[in-house]
Structure formats: structure tokens, C-alpha cells
């Protein structure tokens, strides 16, 4: 009985590692084709079309759609979420928070921000 459980654990481990490798390869293909996957069912195509810049420099830091950030506004409101993009004409950064709200922050209203994780950072060796 113990050998059966041991063999089952090894087989399950091999399948989980193989699945992880396949997911990593899929993400690598998406990055090569400049596709960014933001997996959120509350994000609509209108929200994506509203932004016109997907990669930009903010306060000397290069931001890209899909990056997770935390920011604090001048009114001491704190937001954390994923960058959707920016709109140059309104000078705003669009973020979808973890509460599934779309936040449009004016650039001059942001007091400080921090990048939690970059999209595709795992693949940049």
C-alpha cells in the first residue's frame, strides 16, 4: 500500500511539473507576439480600447500593461492592482484593482508608487 501511494505521488508530481512547463512555454509565446493577458472577467473591451499607451515611463520607471503596482494619491488613497494602460490626452493611468474596480489616476495626483511585479519578468534572464 505504501509503495502505491509513493508511486502515485511521483506520477502526480511529474504531471504537475509538466503542466507548469507547458504554461511557462505558453506565456513565453504570448510575450514573443507582444500579447499581454490580463485575466479578469470584469475587464471589458471598452476599458482596453479607452487606453492608447500600453508601455510608458512614469517618474523614471518603465511601466507596461500587466504590471502589478501599488500607489498612493495625494488624498492618501491607496490602490493596488494591475496596469491596463495610459491615456495621453487625459494624462491618466488606468488600473484594475483587486476589487475589480477600474481606477483612472491623474499622473500629477500620484504621490508615490511601487511596482509589485512586472508582467513577464520571469522570462527576462
N, C-alpha and C positions, 0 to 999 in steps of 0.2 A: 504494500500500500504506500509506503514511504517513497519507494522508487518511482511509482506512478505520479505522485504529487511533484516530486523533484523533476521528472521529465516534462510534466505539464507546465511547470514554472519556467523551464528553459525554453520550451516552444513558445509560450506566451511572451517571454522576454524578446525572443528573436523576431516575432511578429510586430511587437511594439517598436523595436529599433528600426525595422524595415519600413514601417508606416511613417515614422519620423523622418527617415531619409527621403522618402518619396515626397513628403510635404515640403521639406527643405529644397528639393530639386524643383518643385512646382513654383515656389516663391522666387527662386533664382531665375527661372524662365520669365516670370512676370516682371522682375526687375530689369532683365535684358531688354524687354519690349516696352519699358517705361510705363508699365501698368501698376497702379497703386490700388490695393484692395483695402477698403475701409469697410469692415464687416459690421454694419449696423442697420437694422431693419427700419429705423426711424429716419434715416437719411434719404431724402428724396432726390430725384434727378434735378429738380429745380434748384435745390440747395447747391448742387455741384455746378450747375450752369451759371449760378449767380457769381461765382468767383472767376476771376480772369487770370490769376497768377498762381501757379502751383509750386513754384520754387522761388524763394526770395531771401534777402538778407535783412535781418532785423537786429538793430543795435550791435552790429558786427558779427552776428551769429547767423549762419546759413540755416534756414528753415525750409522744410519741404512738406507737402501734403502727406499725411500719415504719421508724422512725428507726434509723440505724446509730450505735452508741455503742462506746466503749472504756471499760472500768472496771478499777479495781484494788481488791481487797478488803484487809481488814486483815491477812490472812495473806500478803500480797504476791502473790496470784494475779492474773494479768491475763487478761481476757476481752475479746473484741471480737466483735460480731455485731449482729443485728437485734432490736429490742424486739418481743416478741409482745404483752405487756400486763403487768398487775399484778394481784395478788390481795390485796385489802384485809384479809381475815380473817387471812392468814398474814404480812402485811406484807412481801411479796416482789415482785421484778421478774423476769419471765420473759424470757429472751433465747435466741435460737437462734444459735449461734456459726457461724463459717465452717467448722468441722469437723463440722457438723450435729449438735451436742450441744445438748440443752435444759438451760440453766443457770437455776436458781432462786436468786437472791441476796437475802438479807435486806437490808432497807434500812439497818439500823444496822451492817451488816457492810461496807458500801461505803465505802472510804476516799476515793477520788476517781473522777470520771468525766468523759468528754469526748464531745461529740456530733460524730461524723464527718460525717454528712449527715442532713438531715431529709427525710422522705418527702414528696414533692410540692413541695419548696422551689422547684423550677424554675418553678412556676406562680404563685408569690406575687410579684407585681411591686410 
